[in-house]
Amino acid sequence: MPDRPDALELLEAVRGFLETEVAKGATDPRLRFRALVAANALSIAGRELVLDETSPSAEARILRELLREAPSGAPPAEEALALSWELCRRIRAGTSPSETAGAVRRIVEGKLAAASPRYLQKKR
């Protein structure tokens, strides 16, 4: 049986609190702005939980497939960074795989989808 509330529900509850109670009730413009920025950050985190293509592990997987590399065993964020550097090296050397543009597009679209709900609406 799943635990409730789950991570996404917790993020949404705090985001809603910041938007509806803190930001709307704030008389200090700086506090209102900071509450809205925090609420937006929680929205991004929630979308990252839902969208698989935004995670470091998804990015590392896409780059591993592109570069035909075996998993390194490093944490996903470190592996994705190392593979990104390797792809950059190959691009500079003129030896990047022909599928590079498509793979990079998938990575960027995943990041855009997490960062902006408007991007998701345009894709549908």
N, C-alpha and C positions, 0 to 999 in steps of 0.2 A: 504494500500500500504506500503510495507516494506521500511524502510529508507536505503539509500545507501550513503556511504559504510557501510556495517554491521561490526560487531566486528571482524569477521574472515578476511574480506577484509582489515580492518585497520591493523590488526596484520601482515598480509602477505605483505602489502605495506611497513611497517616499517622494517620487516625482510629483504625484498629485498633491501631496501635502505642501511641497515647496511652491508649486504653481498657484494653488487655490487659497492657501492660508498665509504662507510667508510672503510671497511676492505681492499678492493683492492687498494684503494688510499692511505692507511696509510703507512707512511715510518717508523713510530715507531712500532716495533714488539709488544710491550705491548698493544698499542691502537688497533692494528689489532686483536690480540688475544681476547681482551675484546669485540670488536665489534662482533666477531664470536660467543663468548659465549652468548652475548645478543641476537643475531639472533637465536641461537639454543633455548634459553629460550622462545622466541616468537613462534618458531615452536612447542614446547611442549604445550604452552598455546593454540595454534590453534587446535592441535589435541585433547586437553582436551575439547574444545568447541564442537567438532564434535563427539567424542566418549562418549556415555552416561555412559559406565561402569567405567569411570575414575573419575567421580565426587564424592565428599563426600556424596551427597544424594544417589547415586547408591550404594556406599559402605555401608552406613547406612541401606539402604533397604535390601541388601543381608544379612547383619548381623542380622537385625530384623527378617527376614524370618527364618534364621538359628536358632536363639535363641528363636524364637516365642515370641518376645517382641512387645508391642504396641509402636507406635511412641511417643517419649518423648516430642515433641514440641520444643526441643532445636535446635539451628542452626545445619545444617547437619554435619559440620566438628566436632562439639562438640559431637553430638550424635554418629557419627562413632567412635570417640576416646573412648567414654564411653563403647560402645558395644564391641570394640576391647579388652578393659581391662576385660570386663566380659567374653569374650570368652577365654582369657588367663587364667583367674581364673578357669574356668571350665576345661580347658585342664590340668592345674596343679592338679586339684582335681580328674581328671579321669572321669569327667562327661560331656565331650563335646559331642554334637550330632554326630551321625555317618556320617552325610553329611559335617562335618567340612572341610575335605581336599578339597572337590569340591568347597565349598564356598570361601575358602581362595585362591584357584587357580583362580577363576573368578576375585577376587579382584586384585590379583597380575598381571594377564594377562591384565586387564584393565589399570593398572599403567604402565606396560611395553609397551603396545600399544601406550600410550600417550608419553612416554619418548623416544621411539625409532621407527622410521619409518621402520627400518630393521626388527623389530619384526613383524610388520604388514605384511610385504612382505613374511616372512617365514610362517605365518599362512594361507596365501591364496593358 
